């Protein structure tokens, strides 16, 4: 029973910490442009070099 007395507050604290991290990520704009990040991987940043002699 003493194990539950430690585990329940620890689980509640970690859940609250995760909720705070989620709200912080919402406020800092992490979820603003979901489609842009998905399409950015397909964009070529630099043209291929023509180093064939």
Secondary structure, DSSP 8 states (H G I E B T S, - for coil): -HHHHHHHHHHHHHHHHHHHHHHHHHHTTTTS-HHHHHHHTTS-SS-------
